[in-house]
Structures are given as structure tokens and as C-alpha cells.
Amino acid sequence: MLEDGEEKTRRLEKAASDLRADMEKDAEHIRALIAAQPPTSLLGYLWSQFFMGVLRRHQDGGAEAGPDKKLIKEFQFVLEYVHAVWSAHEGAFAEGQLDEAKAKELLEVCQKLSNTAMFYAMASSQLGTVNEFGDATPDVEFQAKSTWTLIRGHRYQVLEREFFEFALAPHEEALKKAYGIGATEIAAGIQTIADTIRGGYSGAASTLFEGFDQSQELISERGLSLEDAVAKIKTEDKSFEEKLGGALKDMFFGGICNVSKHTKLPEPLLQDMGYEPGAEKNFFAEGEFKGTPYRTLPARIRPLVKLKDGYYATDGQFVRDSAYRSIQRGLIARQPDYKEGWNKNQKAMTETAFPKILAKQLGGCPPYEEVYFKDATTGEWVETDLVGVIDDTLFVIEAKAGVMAMQSPATNFASHLRTIRELVLKAYRQCNRFLKYLASSADMPIYRLKDGKYEEVARLNLNTFRRVLPIGLTVEAFTPFSAMCKQIPEVTPILGKHPFISLSVDDLFVLGRFLPTGGELFHYLEVRQAIAGIPQATIFDEMDHLGAYIARNRFDQDIREQLKKADMVAWDSFSDRVDRYFEQEGWETVPVPAQEYPERVAAVLTRLDRDRPKGWMRIDAEIRNYDAESRSKLNSLLQQMADTLPRAPVRRMLFGNEHPIQIWLTTQIGNPSQAEMQRQGEISCLASNRPRVSVLRLQCDTNGSPLVSSCMLVTSPSILRNDYAGLKAEADQLMAQFKKKTKRR
């Protein structure tokens, strides 16, 4: 018998209510367990358990064992609660010995609470009153709630300095006035927090083992007792006792998390980034969801807590997540008149982040900043943050520096959603407005505002661009929410064909490292845009997109194939390829994971990126679209042509099916005319039955290595042309030769 709507609603309401009660009960239990333990002993125990878990995984799986994401998420969940309890704790902390049984119980209850929170997301999302996304609303609400409980720091702790130095640089004067140090010193301090927590445990272990070996050597060589050996070492090395004591604290008492000990960050800055115990009043306040993950955990507001011997970061990842905003709030509290200055400087930083961080990839193609134009609908002057042209690709960037959603989707889904919509929809609408302006006619002027007057700086014809990329850029990582925002009915491909992409400044630093050439970056963005245009595809964040691109290249095509057999497709864990790179010792000297290209194909792509002749990005993208088999085949043909160049100074071939490329290899004495290349391109159009063919000429040295590149786009000749019959005859002859050659094989 089918369950009627009312009965289903009652059942879901009861389930959600019971689950919420369970969460509140478990949260109070967790609070009691944490408060009953001496703080640094508990922190040391938790980190020891984590590192032992990592070590076991490494021993079981070998050197190739990747990160245990489940372990990381569970561990960070516990650490976030430790931070929350300490931040809200009034009175003296517990002292004495750690109760290991209770500490283990804490891990179990935290795991139970995390699971219950996920079940609550499932049940309650079917009861929402918001219907903004129609039938997709329950799925969107579930994604919002589950993301809220799961998302916590999981980034690359080797890039802290890079991000914070860039993000804080515009506020240099105000920072020095408030804290006595500037962006460079603050960024270095935050990087030290990350480095100490990431590598401090193993460093402390090494120090202890060195001390042990040193004492054992004296015992063995001189027959000393352990006490005498240690006394002798202390006499000869005055810092020995301090080093050993520091290592013991780091390993067993959470010393790796003591920010005051390991950094030179000034007290006022640490105050603004941290809680005094008992200062946090909201998380455990009476009311619905008391102490549960569906309130805003304090680590998302301030990442540090002050204990007896200094400020502690229970996890360095929390520092990366919330330090920027906690510094903003602290700075403005100390200098209220800087609020407008912060917003202005932050806006300028965000708007110019793309060309500054990716300057190498743009290769001297400066974008137009603060572009003005007359709105096609209202006729009013309006602005777009950034417009750039690189060959046949147009990118339009709208930067939004608003704060990420701090309202829980469980306590206020509408407000949570509204904040995210503010970041997405405003950028989307402004990109949409600009592209509609360009589409209103050919050669549309764009302007800059100088001395109160609008000056024309360029004219753009939208029809001339092969690829148009509308991008919304935020300060903090946003992509876990971008899949949800694809469900917003308004966010459809602009002009029916240009899907909107959401990126963050955080993402740009990683993309810049992994995609070092303009061809790689914009081909990735082409694939990324294709995914943005598939509402039924869910990929967690930008690093999963990047990992999937490295592993599968045109993974958007894979997803479309999967959607022929499913209504929704979700991909995850592809970020492992990115994670493992940054986890390596000496990662900066190790090549980044990348797609593989055979030697001669790689040389062609390198040459194109260096020369950047008109039309190069179309050919670059087509070559990058090839799978491994096609790349290998192209490489073999290029090798065959290169081998024969000494006796035949002009060689050419037609490669590819859907989008053919005619490739010419010539020596310095082989110099086909433009007219001849045009003619052969037209013959190739007819032979391949395609409306256009890309033509690439590579002038090579005697070994066939490309020295100079040039490109053409040739369209198929009209049947009305006088020479059409001759061209068609040559095309037919060419195809006959190809079929004959294929049959022999």
C-alpha cells in the first residue's frame, strides 16, 4: 500500500525531530568528555592517534598509499569540537592525567554525531518550506546541509604563505598600524603554523630518537649509566634539555599546535584570531541544534583558542579557512575608519587576481579592467570588472568579495541560500548583462572612465570568439557550493551557449601551478565550462575537477555518456592526484601531475604557446582533445614526416575526424605560399567533408623540431566558384589514395 503525503510528512517530521534530539544529546556528551580532560594532554593524544593511523596506512599500503580522507574528516570533526568546547568553556580547565578510555569514547561519540547529522540532512531536506528550485529543491537542500556538516579545512598547507601574502598585501599600511607587521610577516607566520602542525610530530620524534641514540652511544662506549650519560650530554649541550622537553611537549602535549611558541605573530593579532576561553556564547546556547554541527562551529569564525601557555590552533587547516575573515574583523574593530578602505582594497585585489596570478598563462595579453558600457536594456552606464582576450577566447570576470554563508542551512536555509545566491547570482547577472550587450550588434565598443569621461578602449565582436568564458571569482573557496548553484533556475548558459563558472582566488594558485601554459589553462577551463553546463553532474570542488582533467582529459564527455544511463552522476576522489603531489617531501622540486603527451606532440604544443600566432588556441585545444591513442598516432606521423624532411623540404598531412587539422612541416628552404596553403586547406575541407579545416605550418630544423609556427583557418570553397570542380577532383583523388593506403594496412 502506498504511503500518502500526510503520513509521509508526519513520519519524516518525527524522524527529523528524533535525530535532532539525538544530536543535541551527543553534543552535550562530547562537551562533557572534552571539558573533563586536561586540554593539552587531550590534544596530544588526538594528534598521536592521527599520526599513528597515517603510519599504519602507509605501512599497509606502501609508499603509494594516499591520504585516508575518511580518517581526516573524522579527525577534523573531533578537533573542531575540541576548539568549540574550549572556546565556550568558563572556569578552570581540568588538570591531572588523561583518561584514555574517555578519550577513545570521545572519538566514538563524535563519529556517531557526524553520522546522525548526515541522516538528519536526508530526512529534514524532504520537509523544506523553500521551493526555489522546484522539484530539485530537496536535493539542493540536502546538498547544502551535508556540505555544511562536512566542509572544513582540506587544502594544501604548503600554499598558506602564497595565498595570505597576496590576499593581505592591499591592507599593508593598516596591518602595520594595528599589529606592527605587514602581509609578508603575517603570511610567513601562518605558513609556519601549517608547517609545524604538518611536520612537527615527525620532527619531534626525530629529536627524541637523536637524544636516545646519543645517550646510548655514551653508555656503550664509556660504560656510563643512563643518568650519567644524560648529565654529560646536558653539560656539553646547554640546549639539550630544552630541545628534548620541547619535543616531548610537541609529541605528547599538543605542542605542535602552540602558535605562540612556534611563530612570531604578535599578541594583538593572535587575540583577533583567537577566543579567550568562555568568550564563545552562541554555539552551546539554549535552543534548537544546541552544540550540533548545524550551528556555526567557532573554528569557522576564529581559528585559535588561548590556553595557559599560549594560543593554540587545534588544526592548521582551520587557520587557512577562517584567518582571513578573523583578521578582517579584528583589523576593522581596531581601526573602524578602515572598513571602507578594506572593502575597496579587497575589491581591487579580487578583481585583478586572475591576471596577476595567471600572468604567465596570459602571456602578455593584459585584460581590460573596470570596463564600462551602456546596458542594452536600460541605456545606463554600467561596469564589468574584467574583460580579457587571448587569441580566439574571450573571458569575462566578475569578482565578489562577500563573506561566505555563516547561517546554517538547518537553522535558516533561506538566509544561507540568500548569501550564496548573492555571491553567484550577482556575478552571473553582470556577466550576462555584458555578453548581452556584446551580442546586441557587431563591433561593440567598451570604455574606461577617466577624469569623469568615458573613453573607448576597444571594440569587440562576440561572433569572432570561438570560446567565451563567463567567470565569477570569490576570495574564499566556493566550489563545494557551485554544483548546488547550477540548480538555480536562473543560472542557465548565457545566451543559450556559455555556461557560467565559479572559481576562487584560492583555486587560482593551484591551477597556476598545474596548468603552466596558456593552452593548458584555457583547455581546462573549456572542459570545466562544459561540466558547469551539466546540472545533473556533481563534482565536489575545483581540485576534483582538476584531478579528473589530469586523469581523464575530456571527462565531461565521460559524464555525458554516463548520464545516458542515469539521472544524476557524482564524481569524487579525483583530487587525490593533487593531494599526493603537495604531500610529498620536497614537492616544489617535483614535476606536477599532468596529462601525458608524446615528445613531438608536446614540442608542437610548446611551440604554439611560445609563438602564439593568430588562431593558435583552436589548434592547441583540438590537439589536447585527443585521447592517448590519437596523440600517439599523431606523434608517429609527425616523426615520419620529420624523418623525410632532409629530402622533401615540404611535407603535409591531414589529421583528425570531427575537427581536422592540416599540418605542414617545412625546412627553411621549403616555403609554400599563402595561396598554396589556402588551396590545400580547401581541398582538405572537401576531402573530409567538413566546413572548415585548421591549418598549422611548422618551420623546423634539420631534426624536425619546430622553430616557428603559423596558423590559418580555411573554410570549404563554394560550389559556385570557377575552380570548384578542380578542387573537388583533387579532393576525391586524395580520399581514394587514403582509402587505398588504409586497405593495404
GINORRA-V269804 format. One record per backbone hydrogen bond with DSSP energy under -1.0 kcal/mol. NH is the residue of the N-H (numbers start at 0). CO is the residue of the C=O. If there is no record, write none. Layout:
# GINORRA-V269804
nh | co
NH | CO
NH | CO
This chain:
# GINORRA-V269804
nh | co
7 | 3
8 | 4
9 | 5
10 | 6
11 | 7
12 | 8
13 | 9
14 | 10
15 | 11
16 | 12
17 | 13
18 | 14
19 | 15
20 | 16
21 | 17
22 | 18
23 | 19
24 | 20
25 | 21
26 | 22
27 | 23
28 | 24
29 | 25
30 | 26
31 | 27
32 | 28
33 | 29
34 | 30
35 | 31
36 | 33
41 | 37
42 | 38
43 | 39
44 | 40
45 | 41
46 | 42
47 | 43
48 | 44
49 | 45
50 | 46
51 | 47
52 | 48
53 | 49
54 | 50
55 | 51
56 | 52
57 | 53
58 | 54
59 | 55
60 | 56
61 | 57
64 | 61
68 | 66
71 | 67
72 | 68
73 | 69
74 | 70
75 | 71
76 | 72
77 | 73
78 | 74
79 | 75
80 | 76
81 | 77
82 | 78
83 | 79
84 | 80
85 | 81
86 | 82
87 | 83
88 | 84
102 | 98
103 | 99
104 | 100
105 | 101
106 | 102
107 | 103
108 | 104
109 | 105
110 | 106
111 | 107
112 | 108
113 | 109
114 | 110
115 | 111
116 | 112
117 | 113
118 | 114
119 | 115
120 | 116
121 | 117
122 | 118
123 | 119
124 | 120
125 | 122
126 | 123
133 | 130
135 | 132
136 | 133
139 | 135
140 | 136
141 | 137
142 | 138
143 | 139
144 | 140
145 | 141
146 | 142
147 | 143
148 | 144
149 | 145
150 | 146
158 | 155
162 | 158
163 | 159
164 | 160
165 | 161
166 | 162
167 | 163
168 | 164
170 | 167
171 | 168
174 | 170
175 | 171
176 | 172
177 | 173
178 | 174
179 | 175
185 | 181
186 | 182
187 | 183
188 | 184
189 | 185
190 | 186
191 | 187
192 | 188
193 | 189
194 | 190
195 | 191
196 | 192
197 | 193
198 | 194
199 | 195
202 | 198
203 | 199
204 | 200
205 | 201
206 | 202
207 | 203
208 | 204
209 | 205
210 | 206
211 | 207
212 | 208
213 | 209
214 | 210
215 | 211
216 | 212
217 | 213
218 | 214
219 | 215
220 | 216
221 | 217
222 | 218
228 | 224
229 | 225
230 | 226
231 | 227
232 | 228
233 | 229
234 | 230
235 | 231
236 | 232
239 | 236
242 | 238
243 | 239
244 | 240
245 | 241
246 | 242
247 | 243
248 | 244
249 | 245
250 | 246
251 | 247
252 | 248
254 | 248
256 | 253
257 | 254
258 | 256
258 | 310
259 | 310
261 | 257
262 | 258
269 | 265
270 | 266
271 | 267
272 | 268
274 | 303
278 | 275
279 | 86
284 | 281
289 | 286
290 | 282
291 | 288
294 | 291
299 | 296
300 | 297
301 | 297
303 | 272
304 | 311
305 | 274
306 | 309
309 | 306
311 | 304
312 | 256
317 | 314
319 | 315
320 | 316
321 | 317
322 | 318
325 | 321
326 | 322
327 | 323
328 | 324
329 | 325
330 | 326
331 | 327
332 | 328
333 | 329
334 | 330
337 | 334
338 | 335
341 | 337
342 | 338
343 | 339
344 | 340
345 | 341
346 | 342
347 | 343
348 | 344
349 | 345
350 | 346
351 | 347
355 | 351
356 | 352
357 | 353
361 | 357
362 | 358
367 | 386
369 | 384
370 | 383
371 | 446
372 | 381
374 | 379
378 | 374
381 | 372
383 | 370
385 | 396
386 | 367
387 | 394
389 | 392
392 | 389
393 | 466
394 | 387
395 | 468
396 | 385
397 | 470
399 | 472
411 | 407
415 | 411
416 | 412
417 | 413
418 | 414
419 | 415
420 | 416
421 | 417
422 | 418
423 | 419
424 | 420
427 | 423
428 | 424
429 | 425
430 | 426
431 | 427
432 | 428
433 | 429
434 | 430
435 | 431
436 | 432
437 | 433
438 | 434
443 | 459
445 | 457
446 | 371
447 | 454
449 | 452
452 | 449
454 | 447
456 | 445
457 | 445
459 | 443
463 | 460
464 | 461
465 | 391
466 | 391
468 | 393
470 | 395
471 | 500
472 | 397
473 | 502
480 | 477
484 | 480
486 | 483
487 | 484
490 | 487
491 | 489
493 | 497
495 | 492
496 | 493
497 | 493
500 | 469
502 | 471
504 | 473
507 | 503
508 | 504
510 | 506
511 | 507
512 | 508
513 | 509
514 | 510
520 | 516
521 | 517
522 | 518
523 | 519
524 | 520
525 | 521
526 | 522
527 | 523
528 | 524
529 | 525
530 | 526
531 | 527
532 | 528
533 | 530
536 | 533
537 | 568
544 | 540
545 | 541
546 | 542
547 | 543
548 | 544
549 | 545
550 | 546
551 | 547
552 | 548
554 | 552
556 | 553
557 | 553
558 | 554
559 | 555
560 | 556
561 | 557
562 | 558
564 | 561
568 | 535
570 | 537
575 | 572
576 | 573
578 | 574
579 | 575
581 | 577
582 | 578
583 | 580
586 | 583
588 | 585
589 | 586
601 | 597
602 | 598
603 | 599
604 | 600
605 | 601
606 | 602
607 | 603
608 | 604
609 | 605
610 | 606
611 | 607
615 | 612
618 | 614
619 | 615
620 | 616
621 | 617
622 | 618
623 | 619
624 | 620
625 | 622
630 | 626
631 | 627
632 | 628
633 | 629
634 | 630
635 | 631
636 | 632
637 | 633
638 | 634
639 | 635
640 | 636
641 | 637
642 | 638
643 | 639
646 | 643
647 | 643
650 | 664
652 | 662
654 | 660
660 | 654
661 | 693
662 | 652
663 | 695
664 | 650
665 | 697
666 | 648
676 | 672
677 | 673
678 | 674
679 | 675
680 | 676
681 | 677
682 | 678
683 | 679
684 | 680
685 | 681
686 | 682
687 | 683
689 | 684
692 | 713
693 | 659
694 | 711
695 | 661
696 | 709
697 | 663
698 | 707
699 | 665
700 | 704
703 | 700
706 | 698
707 | 698
709 | 696
711 | 694
713 | 692
715 | 690
720 | 717
723 | 720
726 | 722
727 | 723
728 | 724
729 | 725
730 | 726
731 | 727
732 | 728
733 | 729
734 | 730
735 | 731
736 | 732
737 | 733
738 | 734
739 | 735
740 | 736
741 | 737
742 | 738
743 | 739
744 | 740
